[in-house]
Amino acid sequence: MDVTPFQSARADRVTDGFCLRLNEKHGAFLAHGSFFGLEGLVRIGYACVTEVFRNGLNVLSDNLRELEERSNACAYISN
């Protein structure tokens, strides 16, 4: 999954802080792309029951939406 559109110039990169926060706050795990030499990407594991996977995707979607909203607010403030 390419998450580069959600990255900002700030230190809070999706493949670092975002993945860690997602796991700590919600128990959802994304493997950093850097583990595979693929900066700006994440790997989603799906070796689980359907309901767990569906809940994880919902958490991911909600958090990406929140990240995008924060990024848009920061862009607005800096202009």
Secondary structure by P-SEA (a helix, b strand, c coil): ccccccccccccccccaaaaaaaaccccccccccccccccbbbbbccccaaaaaaaaaaaaaaaaaaaaaaaaaaaaac
